[in-house]
Amino acid sequence: MKFDVSSLRWTREPRSSAITRDRIEIVTQPHTDLWQRTYYHFRNDNAPVLQMTTDEKFFSFVVKTEFAESHCTGTT
């Protein structure tokens, strides 16, 4: 599959991103997410989304994440 950076399209572009042929880095803002229809009817659809089209039936990619903070309070 040929990966063409110029074919990428944003839905809700982030304030900070860096895109190269080998790496896509997206820094999201606090409280952005893509939760839909949870048990408590919570919906949050405001995170950046980077998309592209392909004619390939299958493809794969690797995701690596880093979190600066945790929502965990450390108490039980």
HTML snippet that shows the backbone in 3Dmol.js (N, CA, C, O; Angstrom):
<script src="https://3Dmol.org/build/3Dmol-min.js"></script>
<div id="view" style="width:600px;height:400px;position:relative"></div>
<script>
const pdb = `
ATOM      1  N   MET A   1       0.846  -1.180   0.000  1.00  0.00           N
ATOM      2  CA  MET A   1       0.000   0.000   0.000  1.00  0.00           C
ATOM      3  C   MET A   1       0.887   1.239   0.000  1.00  0.00           C
ATOM      4  O   MET A   1       1.806   1.354   0.812  1.00  0.00           O
ATOM      5  N   LYS A   2       0.619   2.131  -0.882  1.00  0.00           N
ATOM      6  CA  LYS A   2       1.363   3.386  -0.941  1.00  0.00           C
ATOM      7  C   LYS A   2       0.742   4.368   0.053  1.00  0.00           C
ATOM      8  O   LYS A   2      -0.453   4.660  -0.004  1.00  0.00           O
ATOM      9  N   PHE A   3       1.560   4.860   0.945  1.00  0.00           N
ATOM     10  CA  PHE A   3       1.086   5.817   1.942  1.00  0.00           C
ATOM     11  C   PHE A   3       1.431   7.220   1.471  1.00  0.00           C
ATOM     12  O   PHE A   3       2.603   7.590   1.401  1.00  0.00           O
ATOM     13  N   ASP A   4       0.417   7.990   1.154  1.00  0.00           N
ATOM     14  CA  ASP A   4       0.592   9.349   0.657  1.00  0.00           C
ATOM     15  C   ASP A   4       0.084  10.328   1.712  1.00  0.00           C
ATOM     16  O   ASP A   4      -1.122  10.450   1.926  1.00  0.00           O
ATOM     17  N   VAL A   5       0.999  11.013   2.359  1.00  0.00           N
ATOM     18  CA  VAL A   5       0.646  11.950   3.434  1.00  0.00           C
ATOM     19  C   VAL A   5      -0.348  13.002   2.947  1.00  0.00           C
ATOM     20  O   VAL A   5      -1.203  13.440   3.716  1.00  0.00           O
ATOM     21  N   SER A   6      -0.251  13.407   1.706  1.00  0.00           N
ATOM     22  CA  SER A   6      -1.139  14.457   1.193  1.00  0.00           C
ATOM     23  C   SER A   6      -2.587  13.980   1.046  1.00  0.00           C
ATOM     24  O   SER A   6      -3.485  14.801   0.862  1.00  0.00           O
ATOM     25  N   SER A   7      -2.825  12.669   1.124  1.00  0.00           N
ATOM     26  CA  SER A   7      -4.194  12.158   1.000  1.00  0.00           C
ATOM     27  C   SER A   7      -4.937  12.131   2.339  1.00  0.00           C
ATOM     28  O   SER A   7      -6.128  11.823   2.376  1.00  0.00           O
ATOM     29  N   LEU A   8      -4.255  12.446   3.420  1.00  0.00           N
ATOM     30  CA  LEU A   8      -4.882  12.437   4.744  1.00  0.00           C
ATOM     31  C   LEU A   8      -5.822  13.626   4.903  1.00  0.00           C
ATOM     32  O   LEU A   8      -5.536  14.724   4.427  1.00  0.00           O
ATOM     33  N   ARG A   9      -6.947  13.396   5.578  1.00  0.00           N
ATOM     34  CA  ARG A   9      -7.937  14.446   5.808  1.00  0.00           C
ATOM     35  C   ARG A   9      -8.356  14.450   7.276  1.00  0.00           C
ATOM     36  O   ARG A   9      -8.552  13.397   7.882  1.00  0.00           O
ATOM     37  N   TRP A  10      -8.489  15.639   7.831  1.00  0.00           N
ATOM     38  CA  TRP A  10      -8.880  15.796   9.233  1.00  0.00           C
ATOM     39  C   TRP A  10     -10.388  15.974   9.381  1.00  0.00           C
ATOM     40  O   TRP A  10     -11.041  16.616   8.559  1.00  0.00           O
ATOM     41  N   THR A  11     -10.916  15.396  10.437  1.00  0.00           N
ATOM     42  CA  THR A  11     -12.206  15.761  11.005  1.00  0.00           C
ATOM     43  C   THR A  11     -11.854  16.272  12.397  1.00  0.00           C
ATOM     44  O   THR A  11     -11.340  15.513  13.219  1.00  0.00           O
ATOM     45  N   ARG A  12     -12.111  17.497  12.664  1.00  0.00           N
ATOM     46  CA  ARG A  12     -11.711  18.151  13.914  1.00  0.00           C
ATOM     47  C   ARG A  12     -10.190  18.114  14.083  1.00  0.00           C
ATOM     48  O   ARG A  12      -9.662  17.303  14.844  1.00  0.00           O
ATOM     49  N   GLU A  13      -9.515  18.971  13.387  1.00  0.00           N
ATOM     50  CA  GLU A  13      -8.051  19.035  13.433  1.00  0.00           C
ATOM     51  C   GLU A  13      -7.561  19.435  14.828  1.00  0.00           C
ATOM     52  O   GLU A  13      -8.138  20.326  15.450  1.00  0.00           O
ATOM     53  N   PRO A  14      -6.507  18.787  15.324  1.00  0.00           N
ATOM     54  CA  PRO A  14      -5.988  19.124  16.656  1.00  0.00           C
ATOM     55  C   PRO A  14      -5.195  20.425  16.622  1.00  0.00           C
ATOM     56  O   PRO A  14      -4.823  20.908  15.553  1.00  0.00           O
ATOM     57  N   ARG A  15      -4.944  20.976  17.782  1.00  0.00           N
ATOM     58  CA  ARG A  15      -4.108  22.182  17.859  1.00  0.00           C
ATOM     59  C   ARG A  15      -2.658  21.871  17.545  1.00  0.00           C
ATOM     60  O   ARG A  15      -1.918  22.738  17.081  1.00  0.00           O
ATOM     61  N   SER A  16      -2.244  20.619  17.801  1.00  0.00           N
ATOM     62  CA  SER A  16      -0.851  20.243  17.592  1.00  0.00           C
ATOM     63  C   SER A  16      -0.772  18.866  16.938  1.00  0.00           C
ATOM     64  O   SER A  16      -1.357  17.898  17.424  1.00  0.00           O
ATOM     65  N   SER A  17      -0.036  18.797  15.826  1.00  0.00           N
ATOM     66  CA  SER A  17       0.194  17.506  15.175  1.00  0.00           C
ATOM     67  C   SER A  17       1.457  17.597  14.331  1.00  0.00           C
ATOM     68  O   SER A  17       1.878  18.684  13.936  1.00  0.00           O
ATOM     69  N   ALA A  18       2.052  16.444  14.062  1.00  0.00           N
ATOM     70  CA  ALA A  18       3.220  16.351  13.188  1.00  0.00           C
ATOM     71  C   ALA A  18       3.059  15.082  12.359  1.00  0.00           C
ATOM     72  O   ALA A  18       2.863  13.996  12.905  1.00  0.00           O
ATOM     73  N   ILE A  19       3.142  15.222  11.050  1.00  0.00           N
ATOM     74  CA  ILE A  19       2.930  14.086  10.161  1.00  0.00           C
ATOM     75  C   ILE A  19       4.108  13.954   9.211  1.00  0.00           C
ATOM     76  O   ILE A  19       4.454  14.895   8.497  1.00  0.00           O
ATOM     77  N   THR A  20       4.718  12.775   9.212  1.00  0.00           N
ATOM     78  CA  THR A  20       5.777  12.443   8.259  1.00  0.00           C
ATOM     79  C   THR A  20       5.427  11.092   7.640  1.00  0.00           C
ATOM     80  O   THR A  20       4.427  10.472   8.002  1.00  0.00           O
ATOM     81  N   ARG A  21       6.239  10.656   6.730  1.00  0.00           N
ATOM     82  CA  ARG A  21       5.991   9.355   6.084  1.00  0.00           C
ATOM     83  C   ARG A  21       6.044   8.202   7.091  1.00  0.00           C
ATOM     84  O   ARG A  21       5.353   7.201   6.908  1.00  0.00           O
ATOM     85  N   ASP A  22       6.847   8.324   8.146  1.00  0.00           N
ATOM     86  CA  ASP A  22       7.038   7.247   9.112  1.00  0.00           C
ATOM     87  C   ASP A  22       6.315   7.436  10.439  1.00  0.00           C
ATOM     88  O   ASP A  22       6.292   6.528  11.269  1.00  0.00           O
ATOM     89  N   ARG A  23       5.727   8.604  10.640  1.00  0.00           N
ATOM     90  CA  ARG A  23       5.180   8.876  11.973  1.00  0.00           C
ATOM     91  C   ARG A  23       4.049   9.894  11.896  1.00  0.00           C
ATOM     92  O   ARG A  23       4.109  10.861  11.136  1.00  0.00           O
ATOM     93  N   ILE A  24       3.025   9.654  12.696  1.00  0.00           N
ATOM     94  CA  ILE A  24       1.937  10.610  12.879  1.00  0.00           C
ATOM     95  C   ILE A  24       1.832  10.866  14.374  1.00  0.00           C
ATOM     96  O   ILE A  24       1.577   9.946  15.151  1.00  0.00           O
ATOM     97  N   GLU A  25       2.027  12.108  14.771  1.00  0.00           N
ATOM     98  CA  GLU A  25       1.937  12.473  16.187  1.00  0.00           C
ATOM     99  C   GLU A  25       0.801  13.463  16.355  1.00  0.00           C
ATOM    100  O   GLU A  25       0.776  14.514  15.715  1.00  0.00           O
ATOM    101  N   ILE A  26      -0.137  13.116  17.222  1.00  0.00           N
ATOM    102  CA  ILE A  26      -1.296  13.961  17.486  1.00  0.00           C
ATOM    103  C   ILE A  26      -1.332  14.242  18.981  1.00  0.00           C
ATOM    104  O   ILE A  26      -1.345  13.311  19.786  1.00  0.00           O
ATOM    105  N   VAL A  27      -1.346  15.499  19.355  1.00  0.00           N
ATOM    106  CA  VAL A  27      -1.461  15.892  20.758  1.00  0.00           C
ATOM    107  C   VAL A  27      -2.877  16.424  20.948  1.00  0.00           C
ATOM    108  O   VAL A  27      -3.244  17.461  20.395  1.00  0.00           O
ATOM    109  N   THR A  28      -3.656  15.707  21.728  1.00  0.00           N
ATOM    110  CA  THR A  28      -5.049  16.099  21.927  1.00  0.00           C
ATOM    111  C   THR A  28      -5.183  17.039  23.119  1.00  0.00           C
ATOM    112  O   THR A  28      -4.298  17.119  23.972  1.00  0.00           O
ATOM    113  N   GLN A  29      -6.282  17.732  23.160  1.00  0.00           N
ATOM    114  CA  GLN A  29      -6.593  18.619  24.273  1.00  0.00           C
ATOM    115  C   GLN A  29      -7.306  17.821  25.363  1.00  0.00           C
ATOM    116  O   GLN A  29      -7.875  16.766  25.081  1.00  0.00           O
ATOM    117  N   PRO A  30      -7.283  18.310  26.604  1.00  0.00           N
ATOM    118  CA  PRO A  30      -8.016  17.631  27.680  1.00  0.00           C
ATOM    119  C   PRO A  30      -9.504  17.513  27.341  1.00  0.00           C
ATOM    120  O   PRO A  30     -10.071  18.376  26.672  1.00  0.00           O
ATOM    121  N   HIS A  31     -10.116  16.444  27.808  1.00  0.00           N
ATOM    122  CA  HIS A  31     -11.558  16.209  27.695  1.00  0.00           C
ATOM    123  C   HIS A  31     -12.019  15.946  26.266  1.00  0.00           C
ATOM    124  O   HIS A  31     -13.196  16.133  25.960  1.00  0.00           O
ATOM    125  N   THR A  32     -11.119  15.518  25.387  1.00  0.00           N
ATOM    126  CA  THR A  32     -11.543  15.098  24.049  1.00  0.00           C
ATOM    127  C   THR A  32     -11.613  13.579  24.022  1.00  0.00           C
ATOM    128  O   THR A  32     -10.774  12.897  24.610  1.00  0.00           O
ATOM    129  N   ASP A  33     -12.622  13.058  23.333  1.00  0.00           N
ATOM    130  CA  ASP A  33     -12.819  11.610  23.309  1.00  0.00           C
ATOM    131  C   ASP A  33     -13.761  11.241  22.176  1.00  0.00           C
ATOM    132  O   ASP A  33     -14.315  12.112  21.505  1.00  0.00           O
ATOM    133  N   LEU A  34     -13.938   9.937  21.967  1.00  0.00           N
ATOM    134  CA  LEU A  34     -14.846   9.431  20.938  1.00  0.00           C
ATOM    135  C   LEU A  34     -15.800   8.383  21.512  1.00  0.00           C
ATOM    136  O   LEU A  34     -16.129   7.413  20.829  1.00  0.00           O
ATOM    137  N   TRP A  35     -16.242   8.564  22.743  1.00  0.00           N
ATOM    138  CA  TRP A  35     -17.187   7.636  23.359  1.00  0.00           C
ATOM    139  C   TRP A  35     -18.553   7.801  22.719  1.00  0.00           C
ATOM    140  O   TRP A  35     -18.987   8.920  22.446  1.00  0.00           O
ATOM    141  N   GLN A  36     -19.231   6.683  22.478  1.00  0.00           N
ATOM    142  CA  GLN A  36     -20.567   6.718  21.894  1.00  0.00           C
ATOM    143  C   GLN A  36     -21.489   5.744  22.609  1.00  0.00           C
ATOM    144  O   GLN A  36     -21.167   4.564  22.749  1.00  0.00           O
ATOM    145  N   ARG A  37     -22.617   6.230  23.052  1.00  0.00           N
ATOM    146  CA  ARG A  37     -23.690   5.402  23.593  1.00  0.00           C
ATOM    147  C   ARG A  37     -23.237   4.441  24.699  1.00  0.00           C
ATOM    148  O   ARG A  37     -23.371   3.224  24.568  1.00  0.00           O
ATOM    149  N   THR A  38     -22.719   4.985  25.752  1.00  0.00           N
ATOM    150  CA  THR A  38     -22.338   4.159  26.892  1.00  0.00           C
ATOM    151  C   THR A  38     -23.591   3.745  27.665  1.00  0.00           C
ATOM    152  O   THR A  38     -24.699   4.175  27.344  1.00  0.00           O
ATOM    153  N   TYR A  39     -23.408   2.931  28.656  1.00  0.00           N
ATOM    154  CA  TYR A  39     -24.520   2.478  29.492  1.00  0.00           C
ATOM    155  C   TYR A  39     -25.284   3.664  30.088  1.00  0.00           C
ATOM    156  O   TYR A  39     -26.506   3.610  30.230  1.00  0.00           O
ATOM    157  N   TYR A  40     -24.571   4.716  30.430  1.00  0.00           N
ATOM    158  CA  TYR A  40     -25.195   5.899  31.039  1.00  0.00           C
ATOM    159  C   TYR A  40     -25.571   6.945  30.002  1.00  0.00           C
ATOM    160  O   TYR A  40     -25.822   8.099  30.348  1.00  0.00           O
ATOM    161  N   HIS A  41     -25.613   6.554  28.742  1.00  0.00           N
ATOM    162  CA  HIS A  41     -25.988   7.427  27.626  1.00  0.00           C
ATOM    163  C   HIS A  41     -25.016   8.579  27.422  1.00  0.00           C
ATOM    164  O   HIS A  41     -25.359   9.605  26.835  1.00  0.00           O
ATOM    165  N   PHE A  42     -23.802   8.391  27.913  1.00  0.00           N
ATOM    166  CA  PHE A  42     -22.763   9.405  27.746  1.00  0.00           C
ATOM    167  C   PHE A  42     -22.260   9.378  26.312  1.00  0.00           C
ATOM    168  O   PHE A  42     -21.986   8.310  25.766  1.00  0.00           O
ATOM    169  N   ARG A  43     -22.138  10.549  25.704  1.00  0.00           N
ATOM    170  CA  ARG A  43     -21.579  10.659  24.362  1.00  0.00           C
ATOM    171  C   ARG A  43     -20.603  11.826  24.343  1.00  0.00           C
ATOM    172  O   ARG A  43     -20.918  12.929  24.791  1.00  0.00           O
ATOM    173  N   ASN A  44     -19.438  11.565  23.827  1.00  0.00           N
ATOM    174  CA  ASN A  44     -18.443  12.615  23.673  1.00  0.00           C
ATOM    175  C   ASN A  44     -17.745  12.367  22.342  1.00  0.00           C
ATOM    176  O   ASN A  44     -16.965  11.424  22.208  1.00  0.00           O
ATOM    177  N   ASP A  45     -18.021  13.197  21.383  1.00  0.00           N
ATOM    178  CA  ASP A  45     -17.519  13.002  20.029  1.00  0.00           C
ATOM    179  C   ASP A  45     -16.796  14.269  19.583  1.00  0.00           C
ATOM    180  O   ASP A  45     -17.241  14.964  18.669  1.00  0.00           O
ATOM    181  N   ASN A  46     -15.671  14.559  20.243  1.00  0.00           N
ATOM    182  CA  ASN A  46     -14.990  15.819  19.956  1.00  0.00           C
ATOM    183  C   ASN A  46     -13.482  15.668  19.756  1.00  0.00           C
ATOM    184  O   ASN A  46     -12.769  16.670  19.711  1.00  0.00           O
ATOM    185  N   ALA A  47     -12.988  14.450  19.637  1.00  0.00           N
ATOM    186  CA  ALA A  47     -11.547  14.236  19.461  1.00  0.00           C
ATOM    187  C   ALA A  47     -11.147  14.405  17.997  1.00  0.00           C
ATOM    188  O   ALA A  47     -11.970  14.207  17.103  1.00  0.00           O
ATOM    189  N   PRO A  48      -9.898  14.768  17.748  1.00  0.00           N
ATOM    190  CA  PRO A  48      -9.416  14.857  16.370  1.00  0.00           C
ATOM    191  C   PRO A  48      -9.436  13.479  15.705  1.00  0.00           C
ATOM    192  O   PRO A  48      -9.180  12.462  16.350  1.00  0.00           O
ATOM    193  N   VAL A  49      -9.741  13.463  14.417  1.00  0.00           N
ATOM    194  CA  VAL A  49      -9.755  12.219  13.647  1.00  0.00           C
ATOM    195  C   VAL A  49      -9.008  12.464  12.343  1.00  0.00           C
ATOM    196  O   VAL A  49      -9.326  13.397  11.605  1.00  0.00           O
ATOM    197  N   LEU A  50      -8.021  11.632  12.063  1.00  0.00           N
ATOM    198  CA  LEU A  50      -7.252  11.710  10.824  1.00  0.00           C
ATOM    199  C   LEU A  50      -7.617  10.499   9.977  1.00  0.00           C
ATOM    200  O   LEU A  50      -7.507   9.362  10.435  1.00  0.00           O
ATOM    201  N   GLN A  51      -8.051  10.740   8.739  1.00  0.00           N
ATOM    202  CA  GLN A  51      -8.565   9.664   7.906  1.00  0.00           C
ATOM    203  C   GLN A  51      -7.923   9.657   6.529  1.00  0.00           C
ATOM    204  O   GLN A  51      -7.374  10.658   6.069  1.00  0.00           O
ATOM    205  N   MET A  52      -8.008   8.498   5.885  1.00  0.00           N
ATOM    206  CA  MET A  52      -7.602   8.371   4.489  1.00  0.00           C
ATOM    207  C   MET A  52      -8.407   7.240   3.860  1.00  0.00           C
ATOM    208  O   MET A  52      -8.899   6.356   4.561  1.00  0.00           O
ATOM    209  N   THR A  53      -8.537   7.269   2.563  1.00  0.00           N
ATOM    210  CA  THR A  53      -9.197   6.182   1.856  1.00  0.00           C
ATOM    211  C   THR A  53      -8.148   5.266   1.250  1.00  0.00           C
ATOM    212  O   THR A  53      -7.022   5.681   0.979  1.00  0.00           O
ATOM    213  N   THR A  54      -8.533   4.020   1.043  1.00  0.00           N
ATOM    214  CA  THR A  54      -7.638   3.047   0.422  1.00  0.00           C
ATOM    215  C   THR A  54      -8.459   2.025  -0.354  1.00  0.00           C
ATOM    216  O   THR A  54      -9.606   1.743  -0.009  1.00  0.00           O
ATOM    217  N   ASP A  55      -7.870   1.485  -1.387  1.00  0.00           N
ATOM    218  CA  ASP A  55      -8.494   0.402  -2.142  1.00  0.00           C
ATOM    219  C   ASP A  55      -8.106  -0.965  -1.586  1.00  0.00           C
ATOM    220  O   ASP A  55      -8.613  -1.993  -2.035  1.00  0.00           O
ATOM    221  N   GLU A  56      -7.208  -0.971  -0.611  1.00  0.00           N
ATOM    222  CA  GLU A  56      -6.748  -2.224  -0.017  1.00  0.00           C
ATOM    223  C   GLU A  56      -7.867  -2.862   0.803  1.00  0.00           C
ATOM    224  O   GLU A  56      -8.598  -2.172   1.515  1.00  0.00           O
ATOM    225  N   LYS A  57      -7.991  -4.175   0.697  1.00  0.00           N
ATOM    226  CA  LYS A  57      -8.986  -4.886   1.495  1.00  0.00           C
ATOM    227  C   LYS A  57      -8.538  -4.999   2.949  1.00  0.00           C
ATOM    228  O   LYS A  57      -9.359  -4.916   3.863  1.00  0.00           O
ATOM    229  N   PHE A  58      -7.237  -5.187   3.163  1.00  0.00           N
ATOM    230  CA  PHE A  58      -6.681  -5.300   4.509  1.00  0.00           C
ATOM    231  C   PHE A  58      -5.433  -4.438   4.613  1.00  0.00           C
ATOM    232  O   PHE A  58      -4.712  -4.255   3.632  1.00  0.00           O
ATOM    233  N   PHE A  59      -5.182  -3.912   5.800  1.00  0.00           N
ATOM    234  CA  PHE A  59      -3.940  -3.201   6.075  1.00  0.00           C
ATOM    235  C   PHE A  59      -3.705  -3.250   7.576  1.00  0.00           C
ATOM    236  O   PHE A  59      -4.612  -3.589   8.336  1.00  0.00           O
ATOM    237  N   SER A  60      -2.526  -2.924   8.000  1.00  0.00           N
ATOM    238  CA  SER A  60      -2.225  -2.918   9.429  1.00  0.00           C
ATOM    239  C   SER A  60      -1.406  -1.686   9.774  1.00  0.00           C
ATOM    240  O   SER A  60      -0.792  -1.062   8.909  1.00  0.00           O
ATOM    241  N   PHE A  61      -1.412  -1.351  11.053  1.00  0.00           N
ATOM    242  CA  PHE A  61      -0.623  -0.232  11.544  1.00  0.00           C
ATOM    243  C   PHE A  61      -0.317  -0.466  13.016  1.00  0.00           C
ATOM    244  O   PHE A  61      -0.949  -1.300  13.663  1.00  0.00           O
ATOM    245  N   VAL A  62       0.633   0.256  13.530  1.00  0.00           N
ATOM    246  CA  VAL A  62       1.045   0.135  14.925  1.00  0.00           C
ATOM    247  C   VAL A  62       0.691   1.428  15.643  1.00  0.00           C
ATOM    248  O   VAL A  62       0.938   2.519  15.128  1.00  0.00           O
ATOM    249  N   VAL A  63       0.118   1.307  16.824  1.00  0.00           N
ATOM    250  CA  VAL A  63      -0.232   2.474  17.635  1.00  0.00           C
ATOM    251  C   VAL A  63       0.609   2.448  18.902  1.00  0.00           C
ATOM    252  O   VAL A  63       0.667   1.433  19.598  1.00  0.00           O
ATOM    253  N   LYS A  64       1.256   3.559  19.197  1.00  0.00           N
ATOM    254  CA  LYS A  64       1.982   3.728  20.458  1.00  0.00           C
ATOM    255  C   LYS A  64       1.398   4.954  21.135  1.00  0.00           C
ATOM    256  O   LYS A  64       1.183   5.981  20.492  1.00  0.00           O
ATOM    257  N   THR A  65       1.141   4.849  22.425  1.00  0.00           N
ATOM    258  CA  THR A  65       0.538   5.966  23.146  1.00  0.00           C
ATOM    259  C   THR A  65       1.413   6.397  24.308  1.00  0.00           C
ATOM    260  O   THR A  65       2.185   5.609  24.857  1.00  0.00           O
ATOM    261  N   GLU A  66       1.277   7.662  24.671  1.00  0.00           N
ATOM    262  CA  GLU A  66       1.914   8.235  25.857  1.00  0.00           C
ATOM    263  C   GLU A  66       0.881   9.091  26.553  1.00  0.00           C
ATOM    264  O   GLU A  66       0.203   9.899  25.919  1.00  0.00           O
ATOM    265  N   PHE A  67       0.762   8.916  27.850  1.00  0.00           N
ATOM    266  CA  PHE A  67      -0.182   9.701  28.621  1.00  0.00           C
ATOM    267  C   PHE A  67       0.576  10.504  29.663  1.00  0.00           C
ATOM    268  O   PHE A  67       1.334   9.944  30.456  1.00  0.00           O
ATOM    269  N   ALA A  68       0.374  11.804  29.661  1.00  0.00           N
ATOM    270  CA  ALA A  68       1.061  12.679  30.600  1.00  0.00           C
ATOM    271  C   ALA A  68       0.432  12.603  31.986  1.00  0.00           C
ATOM    272  O   ALA A  68       1.114  12.797  32.993  1.00  0.00           O
ATOM    273  N   GLU A  69      -0.862  12.322  32.038  1.00  0.00           N
ATOM    274  CA  GLU A  69      -1.572  12.268  33.308  1.00  0.00           C
ATOM    275  C   GLU A  69      -2.467  11.048  33.332  1.00  0.00           C
ATOM    276  O   GLU A  69      -2.734  10.431  32.300  1.00  0.00           O
ATOM    277  N   SER A  70      -2.926  10.710  34.526  1.00  0.00           N
ATOM    278  CA  SER A  70      -3.836   9.582  34.683  1.00  0.00           C
ATOM    279  C   SER A  70      -5.105  10.059  35.371  1.00  0.00           C
ATOM    280  O   SER A  70      -5.067  10.951  36.218  1.00  0.00           O
ATOM    281  N   HIS A  71      -6.217   9.463  35.003  1.00  0.00           N
ATOM    282  CA  HIS A  71      -7.474   9.779  35.679  1.00  0.00           C
ATOM    283  C   HIS A  71      -7.628   8.979  36.965  1.00  0.00           C
ATOM    284  O   HIS A  71      -8.563   9.197  37.736  1.00  0.00           O
ATOM    285  N   CYS A  72      -6.715   8.066  37.185  1.00  0.00           N
ATOM    286  CA  CYS A  72      -6.760   7.223  38.380  1.00  0.00           C
ATOM    287  C   CYS A  72      -6.356   8.044  39.608  1.00  0.00           C
ATOM    288  O   CYS A  72      -5.359   8.765  39.576  1.00  0.00           O
ATOM    289  N   THR A  73      -7.124   7.932  40.674  1.00  0.00           N
ATOM    290  CA  THR A  73      -6.818   8.690  41.891  1.00  0.00           C
ATOM    291  C   THR A  73      -5.887   7.925  42.814  1.00  0.00           C
ATOM    292  O   THR A  73      -5.325   8.497  43.748  1.00  0.00           O
ATOM    293  N   GLY A  74      -5.721   6.623  42.555  1.00  0.00           N
ATOM    294  CA  GLY A  74      -4.852   5.821  43.404  1.00  0.00           C
ATOM    295  C   GLY A  74      -5.529   5.311  44.658  1.00  0.00           C
ATOM    296  O   GLY A  74      -4.883   4.659  45.479  1.00  0.00           O
ATOM    297  N   THR A  75      -6.821   5.591  44.831  1.00  0.00           N
ATOM    298  CA  THR A  75      -7.556   5.103  45.997  1.00  0.00           C
ATOM    299  C   THR A  75      -8.555   4.052  45.549  1.00  0.00           C
ATOM    300  O   THR A  75      -8.972   4.026  44.391  1.00  0.00           O
ATOM    301  N   THR A  76      -8.929   3.198  46.468  1.00  0.00           N
ATOM    302  CA  THR A  76      -9.933   2.170  46.147  1.00  0.00           C
ATOM    303  C   THR A  76     -11.126   2.278  47.046  1.00  0.00           C
ATOM    304  O   THR A  76     -12.068   1.495  46.919  1.00  0.00           O
TER     305      THR A  76
END
`;
const viewer = $3Dmol.createViewer("view");
viewer.addModel(pdb, "pdb");
viewer.setStyle({}, {cartoon: {color: "spectrum"}});
viewer.zoomTo();
viewer.render();
</script>
